[in-house]
Amino acid sequence: MSFDGIAPINSCVKQLPALGKPVFIADLHLSNDKQATKEAFFQFLRRDAIKFNELIILGDLFEFWAGDDHIDAFPDIINALKNYRLLGKSLYAMHGNRDFLLGKVFEKQTGAILISDPVVTYAGHERILLSHGDEWCTLDKDYQQFRSTLRNPDVQVSILQEKLKHRIDLANSLRDQSKDENTHKSYELMDVVVHDVARAARQANVATVIHGHTHKPAHHTHVNDDFRFDRWVLPDWDFENGKTRGGYLSYEGGFLHFERLS
C-alpha cells in the first residue's frame, strides 16, 4: 500500500450534515493487547449503536495509528466498522491525539467519513460543536506545541514517508513518553480551560459542546462572561482486568443522554 501524498488532516471534511439520531463515543484506545475492550466495542456496535442512525467517534478510537498501511493490524475492528456502515448507518470519525494519521484508506475500508476538529453540526434543532477536546488544554504549553507540530500537513507527509516499522516505533516511543510525562502533570494542567471552550462555543454560535480526551465524563453547565453553554465530556473506555469503564452519549427525543456500558 503506497502513500498517496495526502496529509490525513487534509482528508477531513469541514462540514457535517444535520444528525437525526446520533450516538457519540471517544477515547476507546483500541489495540490488540486490549481484547476485553475490543469485545466491549464489538458488543456496543451490535447491541447499542445499531439503535441509532449515526455513530460519531470523537478521537482516539485506536491506542495508536501509524498510518493507513497499519490497517492490516486491525482487521476485526475495520470489519466491525464496515459491517455497521453496511447496515445503512452513517459513520464519522475525528482524529484524536493517538490516531491523527487516520486517512483515506481507513475511510475507504470502513465507509467512515473523517471530520475536522472542531466541527459544527445539528441534532434536531440544536446546534452543537464537536471536538476531541485536546486543543482546549491550553495550560499545557508543551503539549500544545507538540500537537500543533503533529497537525502540520507537511510534518504528517514527512512522517508517512518513513517506513512503517519506524513509524510504529515512533508511536510507541511517543506513547511511553506521554504516559511518563502525564504522571508529573496536575489534573488542572491536563484538563480543558473553560474560558477557551467558551470562546470556541461563542465563535461557533452554539450552546452545546461535546468532547472527549480528558477521561473525565460529566455534564457541565457554564456561564462564562454572561455566555451560557452546556459541555458534555465523553467517557474513556477500559474493560481490561475486570474493569467496566465506558459509555456513550446519545441524542433522542430532543435530549442528550449518557449511557454507561457494563
C-alpha positions as CSV (number, residue, x, y, z in Angstrom):
1,M,0.0,0.0,0.0
2,S,1.7,3.2,-1.2
3,F,1.2,6.6,0.5
4,D,-0.9,8.9,-1.7
5,G,0.8,12.0,-0.5
6,I,-2.4,13.5,1.1
7,A,-1.8,14.6,4.7
8,P,-4.5,13.0,6.9
9,I,-5.5,16.4,8.3
10,N,-6.3,17.4,4.8
11,S,-8.6,14.4,4.4
12,C,-11.2,15.8,6.8
13,V,-14.4,17.4,5.8
14,K,-15.2,20.7,7.4
15,Q,-19.0,20.4,7.4
16,L,-21.2,17.8,8.9
17,P,-24.8,17.2,7.9
18,A,-27.6,17.5,10.4
19,L,-27.8,14.4,12.6
20,G,-31.1,12.6,13.1
21,K,-30.4,10.1,15.9
22,P,-26.7,10.1,16.7
23,V,-24.5,8.4,19.3
24,F,-21.2,9.8,20.3
25,I,-18.1,7.9,21.7
26,A,-14.4,8.8,22.2
27,D,-11.2,7.5,23.8
28,L,-11.6,3.8,23.3
29,H,-7.8,3.4,22.7
30,L,-8.4,0.1,21.0
31,S,-5.4,-2.2,20.5
32,N,-4.6,-5.9,20.0
33,D,-3.4,-6.2,23.6
34,K,-6.8,-4.9,25.0
35,Q,-9.1,-7.8,24.0
36,A,-11.8,-7.1,26.5
37,T,-12.1,-3.5,25.5
38,K,-12.3,-4.6,21.8
39,E,-15.0,-7.1,22.7
40,A,-16.9,-4.4,24.5
41,F,-16.7,-2.2,21.4
42,F,-18.0,-5.0,19.2
43,Q,-20.9,-5.7,21.5
44,F,-21.6,-1.9,21.6
45,L,-21.9,-1.9,17.8
46,R,-24.2,-4.9,17.8
47,R,-26.4,-4.1,20.8
48,D,-26.3,-0.3,21.3
49,A,-25.1,1.6,18.2
50,I,-27.5,-0.2,16.0
51,K,-30.3,1.7,17.6
52,F,-29.0,4.9,16.2
53,N,-28.7,6.4,12.8
54,E,-25.2,7.9,13.1
55,L,-22.1,6.9,15.0
56,I,-19.7,9.8,15.7
57,I,-16.2,8.9,17.1
58,L,-14.6,12.0,18.6
59,G,-11.0,10.8,18.5
60,D,-8.7,8.1,19.9
61,L,-10.6,5.1,18.6
62,F,-7.2,3.5,18.5
63,E,-4.4,3.4,21.0
64,F,-2.2,4.5,18.1
65,W,-2.4,4.5,14.3
66,A,0.9,4.7,12.5
67,G,-0.6,5.4,9.1
68,D,-3.1,3.7,6.8
69,D,-0.6,0.9,5.9
70,H,-1.0,-0.1,9.5
71,I,-4.6,-1.1,8.8
72,D,-3.8,-4.8,8.4
73,A,-3.0,-5.0,12.1
74,F,-6.7,-4.4,13.0
75,P,-8.9,-6.5,10.6
76,D,-11.5,-7.2,13.3
77,I,-12.0,-3.6,14.1
78,I,-12.1,-2.5,10.5
79,N,-14.6,-5.2,9.6
80,A,-16.8,-4.3,12.6
81,L,-17.0,-0.7,11.5
82,K,-17.6,-1.7,7.9
83,N,-20.4,-4.0,8.9
84,Y,-22.0,-1.2,10.9
85,R,-21.9,1.0,7.9
86,L,-23.4,-1.7,5.7
87,L,-26.5,-1.6,7.9
88,G,-27.2,1.7,6.3
89,K,-25.8,3.7,9.2
90,S,-23.6,6.8,8.9
91,L,-20.1,6.7,10.4
92,Y,-18.0,9.7,11.2
93,A,-14.5,9.7,12.8
94,M,-12.4,12.6,14.2
95,H,-8.7,12.5,14.7
96,G,-7.5,12.2,18.3
97,N,-4.1,12.7,19.8
98,R,-3.3,9.0,19.3
99,D,-4.8,8.3,15.9
100,F,-4.2,11.6,14.0
101,L,-2.8,9.7,11.0
102,L,-6.1,8.1,10.0
103,G,-6.5,8.8,6.3
104,K,-8.3,8.0,3.0
105,V,-7.7,4.2,3.1
106,F,-9.3,4.0,6.6
107,E,-12.2,5.9,5.1
108,K,-12.5,3.5,2.1
109,Q,-12.2,0.3,4.1
110,T,-14.7,1.3,6.8
111,G,-17.1,3.6,5.0
112,A,-16.3,6.3,7.6
113,I,-16.0,10.0,6.9
114,L,-13.2,11.9,8.6
115,I,-14.3,15.2,10.1
116,S,-12.4,18.3,11.1
117,D,-11.7,19.2,14.7
118,P,-13.7,21.1,15.8
119,V,-16.8,20.8,13.6
120,V,-20.3,22.1,14.0
121,T,-23.5,20.1,13.4
122,Y,-27.1,20.0,14.2
123,A,-29.0,17.4,16.3
124,G,-32.7,18.1,15.9
125,H,-32.9,21.9,16.1
126,E,-29.8,22.1,18.4
127,R,-26.6,23.5,17.1
128,I,-23.6,21.6,18.6
129,L,-19.8,22.0,18.5
130,L,-17.9,18.7,18.4
131,S,-14.2,18.3,19.2
132,H,-11.7,15.8,20.6
133,G,-11.0,18.4,23.2
134,D,-7.2,18.5,23.5
135,E,-6.9,21.8,21.7
136,W,-8.5,23.4,24.7
137,C,-6.0,22.0,27.2
138,T,-4.2,25.3,26.8
139,L,-2.4,25.4,30.2
140,D,-0.1,22.7,28.9
141,K,2.0,24.8,26.6
142,D,4.5,21.9,25.8
143,Y,1.6,19.7,24.7
144,Q,0.0,22.4,22.5
145,Q,3.3,23.0,20.7
146,F,3.6,19.2,20.2
147,R,0.0,19.0,19.0
148,S,0.5,21.9,16.5
149,T,3.6,20.2,15.1
150,L,1.8,16.8,14.5
151,R,-1.2,18.6,12.9
152,N,1.0,20.3,10.4
153,P,0.3,18.8,6.9
154,D,4.0,18.9,5.9
155,V,5.0,17.1,9.1
156,Q,2.4,14.5,8.6
157,V,3.5,13.9,5.0
158,S,7.1,13.6,6.2
159,I,6.2,11.1,8.9
160,L,4.2,8.9,6.4
161,Q,7.1,8.8,4.0
162,E,9.1,6.8,6.7
163,K,8.9,3.0,6.8
164,L,6.0,1.6,8.7
165,K,8.3,-0.1,11.3
166,H,9.9,3.3,12.1
167,R,6.5,4.9,12.5
168,I,5.3,2.1,14.8
169,D,8.5,2.5,16.9
170,L,7.9,6.3,17.0
171,A,4.3,5.9,18.0
172,N,5.3,3.5,20.9
173,S,8.0,5.9,22.0
174,L,5.7,8.9,22.0
175,R,3.1,6.9,23.9
176,D,5.6,5.9,26.6
177,Q,6.8,9.5,26.8
178,S,3.3,10.8,27.2
179,K,2.5,8.3,29.9
180,D,5.7,9.2,31.8
181,E,5.1,13.0,31.4
182,N,1.4,12.7,32.5
183,T,2.4,11.2,35.8
184,H,4.1,14.5,36.7
185,K,1.3,16.8,35.4
186,S,-1.6,18.1,37.5
187,Y,-5.2,17.3,36.6
188,E,-5.7,21.1,36.1
189,L,-2.9,21.2,33.5
190,M,-4.3,18.3,31.5
191,D,-7.9,19.5,31.6
192,V,-9.6,21.9,29.2
193,V,-9.7,25.6,30.0
194,V,-13.4,26.5,30.2
195,H,-12.7,30.1,29.0
196,D,-11.2,28.7,25.8
197,V,-14.1,26.3,25.3
198,A,-16.5,29.2,25.9
199,R,-14.7,31.3,23.3
200,A,-14.9,28.5,20.7
201,A,-18.6,27.9,21.5
202,R,-19.4,31.6,21.2
203,Q,-17.5,31.9,17.8
204,A,-19.4,28.8,16.5
205,N,-22.7,30.3,17.8
206,V,-23.5,27.1,19.8
207,A,-24.9,26.5,23.3
208,T,-23.7,22.8,23.4
209,V,-20.2,21.4,23.2
210,I,-19.4,17.7,23.1
211,H,-15.8,16.5,23.5
212,G,-13.6,13.7,24.9
213,H,-9.8,13.5,25.7
214,T,-9.8,14.4,29.4
215,H,-11.2,11.0,30.6
216,K,-13.4,12.9,33.0
217,P,-17.0,12.2,31.8
218,A,-19.5,14.8,33.0
219,H,-22.2,17.2,32.0
220,H,-21.3,20.8,32.9
221,T,-23.4,24.0,32.5
222,H,-21.1,27.0,32.4
223,V,-21.7,30.7,32.5
224,N,-18.7,32.5,31.1
225,D,-18.7,36.3,30.6
226,D,-22.5,36.2,30.5
227,F,-22.4,33.4,27.9
228,R,-24.2,30.2,29.0
229,F,-23.4,26.8,27.4
230,D,-23.5,23.1,28.2
231,R,-20.4,20.9,27.9
232,W,-20.7,17.2,27.7
233,V,-17.4,15.2,28.3
234,L,-17.4,11.7,26.9
235,P,-16.1,8.8,28.9
236,D,-12.9,6.8,28.1
237,W,-13.2,3.0,27.8
238,D,-11.3,0.3,29.8
239,F,-12.6,-3.2,30.2
240,E,-9.3,-4.9,31.0
241,N,-8.7,-6.9,34.2
242,G,-12.3,-6.9,35.3
243,K,-12.8,-3.1,34.8
244,T,-16.1,-1.9,33.2
245,R,-15.4,1.7,32.3
246,G,-17.0,3.0,29.2
247,G,-20.2,4.5,27.8
248,Y,-21.7,6.8,25.2
249,L,-23.7,9.9,24.7
250,S,-26.9,9.7,22.6
251,Y,-29.4,12.2,21.2
252,E,-33.0,11.0,21.4
253,G,-36.3,12.8,21.7
254,G,-34.7,16.2,21.7
255,F,-32.4,15.5,24.6
256,L,-28.8,14.3,25.2
257,H,-28.4,11.2,27.4
258,F,-25.4,9.5,29.0
259,E,-25.4,5.7,29.0
260,R,-22.9,3.5,30.8
261,L,-21.7,0.2,29.4
262,S,-21.3,-2.9,31.6
